[in-house]
Amino acid sequence: MTIQEAQNELLENLSIFQDWTERYEYVIGLGKKLPPMQESSKSSDKLIQGCQSQVWLDAEKQNGNIIYHADSDSLITKGMIALFISTLSNQTPESILTADMSFIDQTGLKEHLAPTRANALTLMAAQMKKLALQLST
């Protein structure tokens, strides 16, 4: 599945919910489905700087694709990073680097989050692209 297809599927899933409480529950559920991140990876150099909550992000290259690992001390923030992982993980570095991340605006989440949490979405996307660039060689 391409990044665009994964983004479209995610947007379609979110559109099912009429109520923002249900959408938040869906996002939190995505976070709960993330595979556990190794405690050894939860180091200060893996923290996404500028997020209100602690968000750890790591990546590795397997068979030419980037696999992301993440965790957070906040359920909603863990769900937010899971949104990105569901669309970017297991993609080539080149695909990630050229991916249009404006899909996150189409989720409507930014309008319903505190400004500091909404800013975290931008920081997460940037950090994921940065890791893809580092692993592209």
N, C-alpha and C positions, 0 to 999 in steps of 0.2 A: 504494500500500500504506500502510495506517495505521501509526502507531507501534506500537500493540498487535499488529498482524499481524506486523510486522517483529521485535518482541521474541519473539513466539511461535515464529516461524521460526528465530530464533537459538537459542532454548532447545531446540527440536527437533533442530537440527543438533548442538548440544553433547551431547545425550542419546545420540547414536549411539555416542559414544566411551565405552568402559568404563574406560579407564585415564587417569589424570590427565596422564600424559606426552603422550598423544594429544590431550587437550583443550588443553594448553598449545601444542602444535604447531599446532592449529587456530587458536587465538587469535593466535599469532605470524604465521601465514599471512594472517590478516585484516589485520594491520598492514603486512605486505609488499605487500598489494594497494592500500594507500592511495595516491592520486596524490601525487607529490612536492610538497612544500610549498616555495614560493619562498623562497630564502635571505633575501630582504629582509623576509619575514614572521617570521623567527626572531629577533625582537628581545625584549628583556627585558620589555616590556609585554605580550607574548603568552605569556609563561611562566605555567604554572599553579603558583601559589605553594603550597609545602607538600609537593610531590611529591619523592620520593627521587631520581628521575631527572629530567632536563630534559624537559618536555613543553610544546610550543608549540601553542596553539590560536587559530585565527582564524575569522571567519565573515563572510559577506556575504549580502545579500538579493538574490535573483534571482526575478523574476516572483512576488513575494509569499512565497516560501519561503526558509528559511535554508539556506545551504550552508556546511558546516564544512570546515576544512582543518586538519590536524594533523601533527605529527611528534614524534619522541622520540629520544633518544640510547640508548634501551634497547629491544630487540626486544619484550620482554614488555609493557612500558609502551605501546609503539606499538600493540601488539595490543589492549591494554585500551581505549585511546581509540578504536580502530577499532570495538570493540563498540558504543560509544555512537554513533559516526558512522553505522554501518550502520542504526541504528534512528531517529536524529533528523535526519540531514541530508536536505534536500529536503522538509521539513515546514514548516508555517506556524508563526510565532512562538507563536500561541495554543495550537496543539497541543503544542508543545515545553514551554511553560510549565505546562501542565496534565498532562503525561505522568507516569505512575506509574513511577518509576525503581527500584522494588523488584525489578524483573525481574533486576537484577544480583545480588541475593541468591540468586535461584533458580538462577543458574549454578553456585553452589557455589565460585566462585573465591576469595571472601574467606577461606574456611576453609583454603585451600591456598596462600595468599600470606603473605609476611611482613607483620606489622601495618602497616608504613609503606607497603607497596604496596597493601594492602587499603584503607587510608585514602585513597590516591590515587583510587580509584574514586569515592568520595564527592565529592572535590574536583573531579574531572573533570565529573561530572554537574552540580554546582553552577555551575561556570564556563560550561558549555554553556547552562544556563538563563539565566544572567546575560547572556550575549551575545544570546540570543534576546530578552530583555527590552529590551536596548539597541537592537536592530534592529526592534522591534515598532512603532515610531512612523513 
